[in-house]
């Protein structure tokens, strides 16, 4: 089941890594976002916590990256390379 999101984000080509959540320090699988320190990013664990604190989705995407690209990865797509 493919979810159409328009043009694929270029970061989808990046490898999925074990990253640390910049919010709680927990481990999660995601992709490095250029605005975050290497090895860190917004974890799935804290997406729902952070989102209401952001001004807009655009603001969140600039800071933490995109859902399904950098965090909240779709498990069905994580095996693709
Ligand atoms: Zn977290």
PDB file of the backbone (N, CA, C, O) and the ligand in Angstrom, with CONECT records:
HET     ZN  A 101       1
ATOM      1  N   UNK A   1       0.846  -1.193   0.000  1.00  0.00           N
ATOM      2  CA  UNK A   1       0.000   0.000   0.000  1.00  0.00           C
ATOM      3  C   UNK A   1       0.878   1.238   0.000  1.00  0.00           C
ATOM      4  O   UNK A   1       1.470   1.584   1.022  1.00  0.00           O
ATOM      5  N   UNK A   2       0.963   1.889  -1.115  1.00  0.00           N
ATOM      6  CA  UNK A   2       1.811   3.072  -1.224  1.00  0.00           C
ATOM      7  C   UNK A   2       1.004   4.327  -0.897  1.00  0.00           C
ATOM      8  O   UNK A   2      -0.133   4.496  -1.335  1.00  0.00           O
ATOM      9  N   UNK A   3       1.623   5.182  -0.127  1.00  0.00           N
ATOM     10  CA  UNK A   3       0.985   6.442   0.197  1.00  0.00           C
ATOM     11  C   UNK A   3       1.613   7.536  -0.658  1.00  0.00           C
ATOM     12  O   UNK A   3       2.805   7.819  -0.538  1.00  0.00           O
ATOM     13  N   UNK A   4       0.829   8.131  -1.498  1.00  0.00           N
ATOM     14  CA  UNK A   4       1.363   9.170  -2.368  1.00  0.00           C
ATOM     15  C   UNK A   4       1.622  10.443  -1.584  1.00  0.00           C
ATOM     16  O   UNK A   4       0.715  10.994  -0.960  1.00  0.00           O
ATOM     17  N   UNK A   5       2.833  10.898  -1.617  1.00  0.00           N
ATOM     18  CA  UNK A   5       3.167  12.145  -0.923  1.00  0.00           C
ATOM     19  C   UNK A   5       3.753  13.148  -1.901  1.00  0.00           C
ATOM     20  O   UNK A   5       4.479  14.059  -1.501  1.00  0.00           O
ATOM     21  N   UNK A   6       3.445  12.987  -3.176  1.00  0.00           N
ATOM     22  CA  UNK A   6       4.001  13.891  -4.165  1.00  0.00           C
ATOM     23  C   UNK A   6       5.434  13.535  -4.468  1.00  0.00           C
ATOM     24  O   UNK A   6       5.788  12.356  -4.490  1.00  0.00           O
ATOM     25  N   UNK A   7       6.258  14.520  -4.700  1.00  0.00           N
ATOM     26  CA  UNK A   7       7.656  14.277  -5.028  1.00  0.00           C
ATOM     27  C   UNK A   7       8.370  13.660  -3.835  1.00  0.00           C
ATOM     28  O   UNK A   7       8.305  14.208  -2.734  1.00  0.00           O
ATOM     29  N   UNK A   8       9.046  12.536  -4.024  1.00  0.00           N
ATOM     30  CA  UNK A   8       9.784  11.923  -2.907  1.00  0.00           C
ATOM     31  C   UNK A   8      10.848  12.866  -2.374  1.00  0.00           C
ATOM     32  O   UNK A   8      11.545  13.541  -3.130  1.00  0.00           O
ATOM     33  N   UNK A   9      10.955  12.894  -1.062  1.00  0.00           N
ATOM     34  CA  UNK A   9      11.962  13.743  -0.442  1.00  0.00           C
ATOM     35  C   UNK A   9      13.353  13.171  -0.705  1.00  0.00           C
ATOM     36  O   UNK A   9      13.554  11.964  -0.578  1.00  0.00           O
ATOM     37  N   UNK A  10      14.322  14.028  -1.072  1.00  0.00           N
ATOM     38  CA  UNK A  10      15.678  13.514  -1.367  1.00  0.00           C
ATOM     39  C   UNK A  10      16.302  12.763  -0.199  1.00  0.00           C
ATOM     40  O   UNK A  10      17.128  11.876  -0.411  1.00  0.00           O
ATOM     41  N   UNK A  11      15.925  13.099   1.025  1.00  0.00           N
ATOM     42  CA  UNK A  11      16.501  12.414   2.185  1.00  0.00           C
ATOM     43  C   UNK A  11      16.029  10.964   2.292  1.00  0.00           C
ATOM     44  O   UNK A  11      16.578  10.185   3.070  1.00  0.00           O
ATOM     45  N   UNK A  12      15.015  10.608   1.513  1.00  0.00           N
ATOM     46  CA  UNK A  12      14.579   9.210   1.508  1.00  0.00           C
ATOM     47  C   UNK A  12      15.677   8.300   0.986  1.00  0.00           C
ATOM     48  O   UNK A  12      15.651   7.092   1.222  1.00  0.00           O
ATOM     49  N   UNK A  13      16.642   8.874   0.279  1.00  0.00           N
ATOM     50  CA  UNK A  13      17.764   8.095  -0.212  1.00  0.00           C
ATOM     51  C   UNK A  13      18.791   7.826   0.887  1.00  0.00           C
ATOM     52  O   UNK A  13      19.653   6.961   0.737  1.00  0.00           O
ATOM     53  N   UNK A  14      18.701   8.555   1.971  1.00  0.00           N
ATOM     54  CA  UNK A  14      19.666   8.391   3.060  1.00  0.00           C
ATOM     55  C   UNK A  14      19.368   7.115   3.839  1.00  0.00           C
ATOM     56  O   UNK A  14      18.226   6.659   3.883  1.00  0.00           O
ATOM     57  N   UNK A  15      20.405   6.541   4.455  1.00  0.00           N
ATOM     58  CA  UNK A  15      20.203   5.308   5.219  1.00  0.00           C
ATOM     59  C   UNK A  15      19.412   5.569   6.503  1.00  0.00           C
ATOM     60  O   UNK A  15      19.467   6.651   7.088  1.00  0.00           O
ATOM     61  N   UNK A  16      18.681   4.543   6.913  1.00  0.00           N
ATOM     62  CA  UNK A  16      17.979   4.617   8.191  1.00  0.00           C
ATOM     63  C   UNK A  16      18.967   4.238   9.290  1.00  0.00           C
ATOM     64  O   UNK A  16      19.670   3.232   9.195  1.00  0.00           O
ATOM     65  N   UNK A  17      19.006   5.053  10.321  1.00  0.00           N
ATOM     66  CA  UNK A  17      19.995   4.854  11.372  1.00  0.00           C
ATOM     67  C   UNK A  17      19.313   4.705  12.719  1.00  0.00           C
ATOM     68  O   UNK A  17      18.146   5.053  12.903  1.00  0.00           O
ATOM     69  N   UNK A  18      20.086   4.173  13.648  1.00  0.00           N
ATOM     70  CA  UNK A  18      19.681   4.217  15.033  1.00  0.00           C
ATOM     71  C   UNK A  18      20.068   5.579  15.573  1.00  0.00           C
ATOM     72  O   UNK A  18      21.252   5.875  15.731  1.00  0.00           O
ATOM     73  N   UNK A  19      19.086   6.401  15.855  1.00  0.00           N
ATOM     74  CA  UNK A  19      19.362   7.750  16.318  1.00  0.00           C
ATOM     75  C   UNK A  19      18.879   7.908  17.747  1.00  0.00           C
ATOM     76  O   UNK A  19      18.122   7.093  18.273  1.00  0.00           O
ATOM     77  N   UNK A  20      19.352   8.997  18.359  1.00  0.00           N
ATOM     78  CA  UNK A  20      18.897   9.318  19.700  1.00  0.00           C
ATOM     79  C   UNK A  20      17.915  10.473  19.625  1.00  0.00           C
ATOM     80  O   UNK A  20      18.103  11.420  18.862  1.00  0.00           O
ATOM     81  N   UNK A  21      16.889  10.381  20.414  1.00  0.00           N
ATOM     82  CA  UNK A  21      15.872  11.421  20.439  1.00  0.00           C
ATOM     83  C   UNK A  21      16.419  12.650  21.166  1.00  0.00           C
ATOM     84  O   UNK A  21      16.887  12.557  22.301  1.00  0.00           O
ATOM     85  N   UNK A  22      16.351  13.806  20.494  1.00  0.00           N
ATOM     86  CA  UNK A  22      16.879  15.031  21.078  1.00  0.00           C
ATOM     87  C   UNK A  22      15.981  15.517  22.202  1.00  0.00           C
ATOM     88  O   UNK A  22      16.338  16.439  22.936  1.00  0.00           O
ATOM     89  N   UNK A  23      14.827  14.903  22.337  1.00  0.00           N
ATOM     90  CA  UNK A  23      13.853  15.346  23.336  1.00  0.00           C
ATOM     91  C   UNK A  23      14.014  14.550  24.632  1.00  0.00           C
ATOM     92  O   UNK A  23      14.060  15.132  25.716  1.00  0.00           O
ATOM     93  N   UNK A  24      14.098  13.218  24.521  1.00  0.00           N
ATOM     94  CA  UNK A  24      14.125  12.381  25.722  1.00  0.00           C
ATOM     95  C   UNK A  24      15.362  11.491  25.792  1.00  0.00           C
ATOM     96  O   UNK A  24      15.600  10.848  26.815  1.00  0.00           O
ATOM     97  N   UNK A  25      16.156  11.444  24.715  1.00  0.00           N
ATOM     98  CA  UNK A  25      17.361  10.623  24.720  1.00  0.00           C
ATOM     99  C   UNK A  25      17.103   9.171  24.370  1.00  0.00           C
ATOM    100  O   UNK A  25      18.022   8.352  24.392  1.00  0.00           O
ATOM    101  N   UNK A  26      15.869   8.848  24.048  1.00  0.00           N
ATOM    102  CA  UNK A  26      15.531   7.476  23.687  1.00  0.00           C
ATOM    103  C   UNK A  26      16.033   7.121  22.302  1.00  0.00           C
ATOM    104  O   UNK A  26      16.331   7.990  21.482  1.00  0.00           O
ATOM    105  N   UNK A  27      16.118   5.838  22.065  1.00  0.00           N
ATOM    106  CA  UNK A  27      16.569   5.339  20.756  1.00  0.00           C
ATOM    107  C   UNK A  27      15.377   5.214  19.815  1.00  0.00           C
ATOM    108  O   UNK A  27      14.271   4.853  20.217  1.00  0.00           O
ATOM    109  N   UNK A  28      15.636   5.519  18.576  1.00  0.00           N
ATOM    110  CA  UNK A  28      14.613   5.292  17.564  1.00  0.00           C
ATOM    111  C   UNK A  28      15.302   5.125  16.220  1.00  0.00           C
ATOM    112  O   UNK A  28      16.472   5.472  16.061  1.00  0.00           O
ATOM    113  N   UNK A  29      14.576   4.600  15.272  1.00  0.00           N
ATOM    114  CA  UNK A  29      15.116   4.452  13.924  1.00  0.00           C
ATOM    115  C   UNK A  29      14.588   5.563  13.051  1.00  0.00           C
ATOM    116  O   UNK A  29      13.379   5.766  12.937  1.00  0.00           O
ATOM    117  N   UNK A  30      15.511   6.283  12.435  1.00  0.00           N
ATOM    118  CA  UNK A  30      15.103   7.384  11.582  1.00  0.00           C
ATOM    119  C   UNK A  30      16.242   7.786  10.681  1.00  0.00           C
ATOM    120  O   UNK A  30      17.263   7.102  10.607  1.00  0.00           O
ATOM    121  N   UNK A  31      16.068   8.887  10.003  1.00  0.00           N
ATOM    122  CA  UNK A  31      17.128   9.391   9.132  1.00  0.00           C
ATOM    123  C   UNK A  31      17.659  10.711   9.688  1.00  0.00           C
ATOM    124  O   UNK A  31      16.926  11.520  10.256  1.00  0.00           O
ATOM    125  N   UNK A  32      18.951  10.887   9.500  1.00  0.00           N
ATOM    126  CA  UNK A  32      19.593  12.116   9.954  1.00  0.00           C
ATOM    127  C   UNK A  32      18.991  13.321   9.247  1.00  0.00           C
ATOM    128  O   UNK A  32      18.853  13.331   8.024  1.00  0.00           O
ATOM    129  N   UNK A  33      18.637  14.329  10.022  1.00  0.00           N
ATOM    130  CA  UNK A  33      18.155  15.578   9.443  1.00  0.00           C
ATOM    131  C   UNK A  33      19.238  16.632   9.596  1.00  0.00           C
ATOM    132  O   UNK A  33      19.880  16.721  10.643  1.00  0.00           O
ATOM    133  N   UNK A  34      19.443  17.434   8.552  1.00  0.00           N
ATOM    134  CA  UNK A  34      20.607  18.327   8.527  1.00  0.00           C
ATOM    135  C   UNK A  34      20.570  19.387   9.620  1.00  0.00           C
ATOM    136  O   UNK A  34      21.607  19.942   9.984  1.00  0.00           O
ATOM    137  N   UNK A  35      19.396  19.668  10.139  1.00  0.00           N
ATOM    138  CA  UNK A  35      19.298  20.704  11.176  1.00  0.00           C
ATOM    139  C   UNK A  35      19.544  20.159  12.579  1.00  0.00           C
ATOM    140  O   UNK A  35      19.545  20.910  13.554  1.00  0.00           O
ATOM    141  N   UNK A  36      19.752  18.852  12.671  1.00  0.00           N
ATOM    142  CA  UNK A  36      19.986  18.229  13.970  1.00  0.00           C
ATOM    143  C   UNK A  36      21.433  17.758  14.058  1.00  0.00           C
ATOM    144  O   UNK A  36      22.059  17.467  13.039  1.00  0.00           O
ATOM    145  N   UNK A  37      21.959  17.684  15.274  1.00  0.00           N
ATOM    146  CA  UNK A  37      23.317  17.183  15.459  1.00  0.00           C
ATOM    147  C   UNK A  37      23.398  15.740  14.962  1.00  0.00           C
ATOM    148  O   UNK A  37      22.417  14.997  15.002  1.00  0.00           O
ATOM    149  N   UNK A  38      24.582  15.362  14.496  1.00  0.00           N
ATOM    150  CA  UNK A  38      24.779  14.007  13.987  1.00  0.00           C
ATOM    151  C   UNK A  38      24.463  12.988  15.074  1.00  0.00           C
ATOM    152  O   UNK A  38      24.963  13.072  16.196  1.00  0.00           O
ATOM    153  N   UNK A  39      23.627  12.032  14.715  1.00  0.00           N
ATOM    154  CA  UNK A  39      23.245  10.990  15.658  1.00  0.00           C
ATOM    155  C   UNK A  39      22.007  11.324  16.463  1.00  0.00           C
ATOM    156  O   UNK A  39      21.528  10.517  17.260  1.00  0.00           O
ATOM    157  N   UNK A  40      21.499  12.519  16.246  1.00  0.00           N
ATOM    158  CA  UNK A  40      20.339  12.956  17.023  1.00  0.00           C
ATOM    159  C   UNK A  40      19.214  13.392  16.091  1.00  0.00           C
ATOM    160  O   UNK A  40      19.435  13.728  14.927  1.00  0.00           O
ATOM    161  N   UNK A  41      18.040  13.375  16.622  1.00  0.00           N
ATOM    162  CA  UNK A  41      16.891  13.838  15.863  1.00  0.00           C
ATOM    163  C   UNK A  41      15.648  13.718  16.719  1.00  0.00           C
ATOM    164  O   UNK A  41      15.713  13.346  17.891  1.00  0.00           O
ATOM    165  N   UNK A  42      14.530  14.035  16.126  1.00  0.00           N
ATOM    166  CA  UNK A  42      13.285  13.907  16.859  1.00  0.00           C
ATOM    167  C   UNK A  42      12.813  12.467  16.781  1.00  0.00           C
ATOM    168  O   UNK A  42      12.597  11.937  15.691  1.00  0.00           O
ATOM    169  N   UNK A  43      12.653  11.835  17.934  1.00  0.00           N
ATOM    170  CA  UNK A  43      12.225  10.443  17.961  1.00  0.00           C
ATOM    171  C   UNK A  43      10.725  10.296  17.793  1.00  0.00           C
ATOM    172  O   UNK A  43       9.947  11.206  18.079  1.00  0.00           O
ATOM    173  N   UNK A  44      10.346   9.117  17.320  1.00  0.00           N
ATOM    174  CA  UNK A  44       8.927   8.808  17.214  1.00  0.00           C
ATOM    175  C   UNK A  44       8.238   9.017  18.555  1.00  0.00           C
ATOM    176  O   UNK A  44       7.073   9.408  18.633  1.00  0.00           O
ATOM    177  N   UNK A  45       9.009   8.741  19.616  1.00  0.00           N
ATOM    178  CA  UNK A  45       8.485   8.799  20.977  1.00  0.00           C
ATOM    179  C   UNK A  45       7.996  10.184  21.349  1.00  0.00           C
ATOM    180  O   UNK A  45       7.118  10.318  22.202  1.00  0.00           O
ATOM    181  N   UNK A  46       8.544  11.215  20.729  1.00  0.00           N
ATOM    182  CA  UNK A  46       8.248  12.575  21.174  1.00  0.00           C
ATOM    183  C   UNK A  46       7.586  13.433  20.094  1.00  0.00           C
ATOM    184  O   UNK A  46       7.389  14.633  20.285  1.00  0.00           O
ATOM    185  N   UNK A  47       7.249  12.827  18.979  1.00  0.00           N
ATOM    186  CA  UNK A  47       6.609  13.584  17.904  1.00  0.00           C
ATOM    187  C   UNK A  47       5.313  14.218  18.399  1.00  0.00           C
ATOM    188  O   UNK A  47       5.064  15.404  18.178  1.00  0.00           O
ATOM    189  N   UNK A  48       4.503  13.424  19.061  1.00  0.00           N
ATOM    190  CA  UNK A  48       3.206  13.927  19.501  1.00  0.00           C
ATOM    191  C   UNK A  48       3.356  14.968  20.604  1.00  0.00           C
ATOM    192  O   UNK A  48       2.488  15.818  20.801  1.00  0.00           O
ATOM    193  N   UNK A  49       4.473  14.882  21.316  1.00  0.00           N
ATOM    194  CA  UNK A  49       4.719  15.856  22.380  1.00  0.00           C
ATOM    195  C   UNK A  49       5.161  17.194  21.804  1.00  0.00           C
ATOM    196  O   UNK A  49       4.734  18.253  22.263  1.00  0.00           O
ATOM    197  N   UNK A  50       6.025  17.131  20.791  1.00  0.00           N
ATOM    198  CA  UNK A  50       6.636  18.334  20.231  1.00  0.00           C
ATOM    199  C   UNK A  50       5.675  19.102  19.325  1.00  0.00           C
ATOM    200  O   UNK A  50       5.654  20.333  19.315  1.00  0.00           O
ATOM    201  N   UNK A  51       4.894  18.358  18.576  1.00  0.00           N
ATOM    202  CA  UNK A  51       4.081  18.992  17.538  1.00  0.00           C
ATOM    203  C   UNK A  51       3.235  20.166  18.031  1.00  0.00           C
ATOM    204  O   UNK A  51       3.229  21.212  17.382  1.00  0.00           O
ATOM    205  N   UNK A  52       2.527  20.039  19.145  1.00  0.00           N
ATOM    206  CA  UNK A  52       1.691  21.174  19.580  1.00  0.00           C
ATOM    207  C   UNK A  52       2.503  22.399  19.972  1.00  0.00           C
ATOM    208  O   UNK A  52       1.955  23.497  20.075  1.00  0.00           O
ATOM    209  N   UNK A  53       3.813  22.223  20.195  1.00  0.00           N
ATOM    210  CA  UNK A  53       4.649  23.349  20.609  1.00  0.00           C
ATOM    211  C   UNK A  53       5.208  24.119  19.417  1.00  0.00           C
ATOM    212  O   UNK A  53       5.778  25.199  19.574  1.00  0.00           O
ATOM    213  N   UNK A  54       5.039  23.557  18.240  1.00  0.00           N
ATOM    214  CA  UNK A  54       5.542  24.226  17.051  1.00  0.00           C
ATOM    215  C   UNK A  54       4.472  25.150  16.488  1.00  0.00           C
ATOM    216  O   UNK A  54       3.275  24.904  16.634  1.00  0.00           O
ATOM    217  N   UNK A  55       4.935  26.233  15.831  1.00  0.00           N
ATOM    218  CA  UNK A  55       4.000  27.199  15.270  1.00  0.00           C
ATOM    219  C   UNK A  55       3.187  26.589  14.134  1.00  0.00           C
ATOM    220  O   UNK A  55       2.006  26.892  13.964  1.00  0.00           O
ATOM    221  N   UNK A  56       3.837  25.728  13.363  1.00  0.00           N
ATOM    222  CA  UNK A  56       3.167  25.159  12.200  1.00  0.00           C
ATOM    223  C   UNK A  56       3.900  23.886  11.792  1.00  0.00           C
ATOM    224  O   UNK A  56       5.001  23.605  12.264  1.00  0.00           O
ATOM    225  N   UNK A  57       3.268  23.128  10.909  1.00  0.00           N
ATOM    226  CA  UNK A  57       3.918  21.933  10.364  1.00  0.00           C
ATOM    227  C   UNK A  57       5.206  22.332   9.650  1.00  0.00           C
ATOM    228  O   UNK A  57       6.221  21.642   9.748  1.00  0.00           O
ATOM    229  N   UNK A  58       5.154  23.457   8.928  1.00  0.00           N
ATOM    230  CA  UNK A  58       6.340  23.909   8.205  1.00  0.00           C
ATOM    231  C   UNK A  58       7.486  24.197   9.173  1.00  0.00           C
ATOM    232  O   UNK A  58       8.641  23.872   8.902  1.00  0.00           O
ATOM    233  N   UNK A  59       7.149  24.806  10.294  1.00  0.00           N
ATOM    234  CA  UNK A  59       8.149  25.122  11.308  1.00  0.00           C
ATOM    235  C   UNK A  59       8.762  23.828  11.851  1.00  0.00           C
ATOM    236  O   UNK A  59       9.974  23.739  12.048  1.00  0.00           O
ATOM    237  N   UNK A  60       7.927  22.853  12.083  1.00  0.00           N
ATOM    238  CA  UNK A  60       8.391  21.575  12.605  1.00  0.00           C
ATOM    239  C   UNK A  60       9.271  20.871  11.574  1.00  0.00           C
ATOM    240  O   UNK A  60      10.285  20.267  11.923  1.00  0.00           O
ATOM    241  N   UNK A  61       8.879  20.952  10.312  1.00  0.00           N
ATOM    242  CA  UNK A  61       9.662  20.293   9.266  1.00  0.00           C
ATOM    243  C   UNK A  61      11.015  20.956   9.084  1.00  0.00           C
ATOM    244  O   UNK A  61      11.994  20.289   8.749  1.00  0.00           O
ATOM    245  N   UNK A  62      11.080  22.251   9.297  1.00  0.00           N
ATOM    246  CA  UNK A  62      12.364  22.951   9.200  1.00  0.00           C
ATOM    247  C   UNK A  62      13.280  22.585  10.348  1.00  0.00           C
ATOM    248  O   UNK A  62      14.501  22.570  10.196  1.00  0.00           O
ATOM    249  N   UNK A  63      12.697  22.292  11.493  1.00  0.00           N
ATOM    250  CA  UNK A  63      13.495  22.023  12.684  1.00  0.00           C
ATOM    251  C   UNK A  63      13.846  20.550  12.833  1.00  0.00           C
ATOM    252  O   UNK A  63      14.975  20.205  13.185  1.00  0.00           O
ATOM    253  N   UNK A  64      12.883  19.689  12.566  1.00  0.00           N
ATOM    254  CA  UNK A  64      13.062  18.258  12.863  1.00  0.00           C
ATOM    255  C   UNK A  64      12.999  17.363  11.647  1.00  0.00           C
ATOM    256  O   UNK A  64      13.337  16.182  11.734  1.00  0.00           O
ATOM    257  N   UNK A  65      12.574  17.897  10.512  1.00  0.00           N
ATOM    258  CA  UNK A  65      12.430  17.058   9.339  1.00  0.00           C
ATOM    259  C   UNK A  65      10.990  16.615   9.142  1.00  0.00           C
ATOM    260  O   UNK A  65      10.067  17.099   9.797  1.00  0.00           O
ATOM    261  N   UNK A  66      10.835  15.690   8.229  1.00  0.00           N
ATOM    262  CA  UNK A  66       9.496  15.296   7.822  1.00  0.00           C
ATOM    263  C   UNK A  66       9.093  13.950   8.399  1.00  0.00           C
ATOM    264  O   UNK A  66       9.887  13.015   8.501  1.00  0.00           O
ATOM    265  N   UNK A  67       7.830  13.899   8.766  1.00  0.00           N
ATOM    266  CA  UNK A  67       7.247  12.641   9.204  1.00  0.00           C
ATOM    267  C   UNK A  67       7.343  11.633   8.044  1.00  0.00           C
ATOM    268  O   UNK A  67       7.046  11.973   6.898  1.00  0.00           O
ATOM    269  N   UNK A  68       7.753  10.409   8.345  1.00  0.00           N
ATOM    270  CA  UNK A  68       7.856   9.383   7.307  1.00  0.00           C
ATOM    271  C   UNK A  68       9.185   9.435   6.567  1.00  0.00           C
ATOM    272  O   UNK A  68       9.527   8.514   5.825  1.00  0.00           O
ATOM    273  N   UNK A  69       9.935  10.519   6.773  1.00  0.00           N
ATOM    274  CA  UNK A  69      11.254  10.630   6.143  1.00  0.00           C
ATOM    275  C   UNK A  69      12.328  10.561   7.218  1.00  0.00           C
ATOM    276  O   UNK A  69      13.257   9.758   7.130  1.00  0.00           O
ATOM    277  N   UNK A  70      12.196  11.408   8.231  1.00  0.00           N
ATOM    278  CA  UNK A  70      13.193  11.481   9.300  1.00  0.00           C
ATOM    279  C   UNK A  70      12.722  10.826  10.588  1.00  0.00           C
ATOM    280  O   UNK A  70      13.542  10.432  11.417  1.00  0.00           O
ATOM    281  N   UNK A  71      11.443  10.708  10.763  1.00  0.00           N
ATOM    282  CA  UNK A  71      10.880  10.062  11.948  1.00  0.00           C
ATOM    283  C   UNK A  71       9.515   9.515  11.564  1.00  0.00           C
ATOM    284  O   UNK A  71       8.991   9.810  10.490  1.00  0.00           O
ATOM    285  N   UNK A  72       8.944   8.705  12.468  1.00  0.00           N
ATOM    286  CA  UNK A  72       7.673   8.051  12.156  1.00  0.00           C
ATOM    287  C   UNK A  72       7.730   7.348  10.797  1.00  0.00           C
ATOM    288  O   UNK A  72       6.829   7.473   9.967  1.00  0.00           O
ATOM    289  N   UNK A  73       8.820   6.608  10.605  1.00  0.00           N
ATOM    290  CA  UNK A  73       8.996   5.921   9.337  1.00  0.00           C
ATOM    291  C   UNK A  73       7.927   4.851   9.167  1.00  0.00           C
ATOM    292  O   UNK A  73       7.533   4.179  10.120  1.00  0.00           O
ATOM    293  N   UNK A  74       7.480   4.717   7.953  1.00  0.00           N
ATOM    294  CA  UNK A  74       6.541   3.662   7.626  1.00  0.00           C
ATOM    295  C   UNK A  74       7.314   2.345   7.568  1.00  0.00           C
ATOM    296  O   UNK A  74       8.183   2.191   6.709  1.00  0.00           O
ATOM    297  N   UNK A  75       7.024   1.392   8.453  1.00  0.00           N
ATOM    298  CA  UNK A  75       7.791   0.145   8.498  1.00  0.00           C
ATOM    299  C   UNK A  75       7.768  -0.594   7.169  1.00  0.00           C
ATOM    300  O   UNK A  75       8.705  -1.329   6.858  1.00  0.00           O
ATOM    301  N   UNK A  76       6.727  -0.414   6.389  1.00  0.00           N
ATOM    302  CA  UNK A  76       6.634  -1.107   5.107  1.00  0.00           C
ATOM    303  C   UNK A  76       7.680  -0.589   4.121  1.00  0.00           C
ATOM    304  O   UNK A  76       8.034  -1.275   3.162  1.00  0.00           O
ATOM    305  N   UNK A  77       8.163   0.609   4.363  1.00  0.00           N
ATOM    306  CA  UNK A  77       9.118   1.198   3.410  1.00  0.00           C
ATOM    307  C   UNK A  77      10.554   1.113   3.914  1.00  0.00           C
ATOM    308  O   UNK A  77      11.491   1.382   3.161  1.00  0.00           O
ATOM    309  N   UNK A  78      10.736   0.743   5.178  1.00  0.00           N
ATOM    310  CA  UNK A  78      12.070   0.809   5.762  1.00  0.00           C
ATOM    311  C   UNK A  78      12.996  -0.254   5.201  1.00  0.00           C
ATOM    312  O   UNK A  78      14.215  -0.134   5.323  1.00  0.00           O
ATOM    313  N   UNK A  79      12.447  -1.290   4.590  1.00  0.00           N
ATOM    314  CA  UNK A  79      13.289  -2.348   4.034  1.00  0.00           C
ATOM    315  C   UNK A  79      13.812  -1.996   2.657  1.00  0.00           C
ATOM    316  O   UNK A  79      14.743  -2.629   2.160  1.00  0.00           O
ATOM    317  N   UNK A  80      13.222  -0.998   2.046  1.00  0.00           N
ATOM    318  CA  UNK A  80      13.649  -0.640   0.699  1.00  0.00           C
ATOM    319  C   UNK A  80      14.994   0.068   0.731  1.00  0.00           C
ATOM    320  O   UNK A  80      15.324   0.779   1.680  1.00  0.00           O
ATOM    321  N   UNK A  81      15.765  -0.147  -0.341  1.00  0.00           N
ATOM    322  CA  UNK A  81      17.032   0.549  -0.410  1.00  0.00           C
ATOM    323  C   UNK A  81      17.232   1.133  -1.796  1.00  0.00           C
ATOM    324  O   UNK A  81      18.255   1.765  -2.057  1.00  0.00           O
TER     325      UNK A  81
HETATM  326 ZN    ZN A 101      11.781  11.009  22.659  1.00  0.00          ZN
END
